[in-house]
Each structure stands twice: as C-alpha cells, then as structure tokens.
Amino acid sequence: MSPRPNPPLKCLPSAPTGPDLAEPAPTGTGGGAAKGVAEGVPTAVRPDQQTGDGRYPIAWLTISAPRGAVPTATSICECGRNRFAVGQRKALALIEDHTRHRDLCPLRTHQEGAAV
C-alpha cells in the first residue's frame, strides 16, 4: 500500500520579509471626539438627575451575627468615631451607644439660632 498524498493546503498570505513603518494618524480639524473616547459616551460628569431631599448618611452601624459564631458590631461616623465590638454583650452595648451617638454627634446637632 502506498502512502496517501497530503491534501492540498489553503493558500496563506506570505509573511512580511521586513519591518513596515507605521503611518502617522491623520490630524483632525478639532471637530471630532477626543482620542480614546468611545462614540456616544459623555466626556463630562453630569450631576445626578435624581433629586433628593438633601439628606445623606453620616453614620453606619454594621452587625454580623452568623449562626453558631460570635457576633460582631461596628459603628462608624463621619465625625471620626470608629468603634468595634466582639461578643453578644459588647455588640448589644455598641448598638445602644451608636443610637445614643446619633443625638450627640456634632455633625447632626443643629447650632443654636441656625435655621433648620
């Protein structure tokens, strides 16, 4: 039995024999979008279209109590307060302290004579 001839290969483009120089990008007249900006993407940050009542969070209370594990709590406030508690008794105390801090926080209390 004679070996089968190899099937004909598709014609592939020839490999370049030397380096090609890159052509410079065409210079625009300034009417197009900036280089690297996708078409239809705004280049400036626009204000949020949702109008709220001006309130925003300044304090966070995070409680983690997975089943069968030790509970933890974290109280963080924009005024610089940052407290952490481990264990059920200490976590419950921190929750009460966080609630009390809302009334005493200098960022939340209104100054005397200030318009509310």
GIMOTA-V596034 format. One record per residue. N is the residue number from 1. PHI is phi in radians with two decimals (none if undefined). OMEGA is omega in whole degrees, -180 to 180 (NA if undefined). D_CENTER is the distance of its C-alpha to the mean C-alpha in whole Angstrom. Layout:
N&PHI&OMEGA&D_CENTER + N&PHI&OMEGA&D_CENTER
//
This chain:
1&none&-178&69 + 2&-1.63&179&68 + 3&-1.13&180&64 + 4&-1.30&177&62 + 5&-1.27&177&61 + 6&-1.14&178&57 + 7&-1.17&-180&56 + 8&-1.12&179&55 + 9&-1.55&175&52 + 10&-1.22&-180&50 + 11&-1.34&177&50 + 12&-1.78&178&47 + 13&-1.13&-179&46 + 14&-1.26&179&48 + 15&-1.30&179&45 + 16&-1.14&-178&45 + 17&-1.67&-179&48 + 18&-2.61&-179&46 + 19&-1.25&175&43 + 20&-1.81&177&42 + 21&-1.49&177&41 + 22&-1.27&178&38 + 23&-1.50&179&39 + 24&-1.18&179&37 + 25&-1.18&179&34 + 26&-1.16&179&36 + 27&-1.45&-180&36 + 28&-1.57&-180&35 + 29&-1.67&178&36 + 30&1.60&-177&33 + 31&-1.57&-176&33 + 32&-1.61&178&30 + 33&-1.27&179&26 + 34&-1.09&-179&25 + 35&-1.10&178&25 + 36&1.56&-180&22 + 37&-1.71&179&21 + 38&-1.23&-180&21 + 39&-1.17&178&23 + 40&1.55&179&22 + 41&-1.70&180&19 + 42&-1.17&-178&19 + 43&-1.62&179&19 + 44&-1.93&177&18 + 45&-1.35&-179&15 + 46&-1.73&179&17 + 47&-1.14&180&17 + 48&-1.09&-178&16 + 49&-1.30&178&19 + 50&-1.40&180&19 + 51&-1.70&180&21 + 52&-1.77&-179&21 + 53&-1.67&177&24 + 54&1.58&-180&22 + 55&-1.47&175&21 + 56&-2.65&-177&18 + 57&-1.26&175&17 + 58&-2.15&-180&19 + 59&-2.40&-179&19 + 60&-2.28&174&18 + 61&-2.10&-179&21 + 62&-2.02&-179&19 + 63&-2.12&177&22 + 64&-2.20&-179&23 + 65&-2.39&179&26 + 66&-1.17&-178&26 + 67&-1.07&177&30 + 68&1.40&-180&32 + 69&-2.06&-179&30 + 70&-1.34&179&30 + 71&-1.27&176&28 + 72&-2.32&178&25 + 73&-2.52&178&24 + 74&-2.29&178&21 + 75&-2.10&-179&22 + 76&-2.21&179&20 + 77&-2.37&179&20 + 78&-1.11&-180&19 + 79&-1.29&179&23 + 80&1.99&180&22 + 81&-1.23&178&23 + 82&-2.64&-177&22 + 83&-2.12&-178&24 + 84&-2.43&180&25 + 85&-2.34&179&27 + 86&-2.16&-179&29 + 87&1.80&-174&31 + 88&-1.09&-177&32 + 89&-1.11&-179&34 + 90&-1.23&178&32 + 91&-1.15&178&29 + 92&-1.11&178&31 + 93&-1.13&179&32 + 94&-1.18&177&29 + 95&-1.08&177&28 + 96&-1.12&-180&31 + 97&-1.13&178&30 + 98&-1.11&179&27 + 99&-1.10&179&29 + 100&-1.16&-179&31 + 101&-1.10&180&29 + 102&-1.00&180&27 + 103&-1.42&-175&31 + 104&-1.85&-175&31 + 105&-1.07&180&28 + 106&-1.15&178&29 + 107&-1.40&-179&26 + 108&-1.77&-177&27 + 109&-1.35&-180&31 + 110&-1.53&178&32 + 111&-1.31&-179&35 + 112&-1.10&178&38 + 113&1.46&180&39 + 114&-1.37&178&36 + 115&-1.25&-179&35 + 116&-1.63&NA&33
//
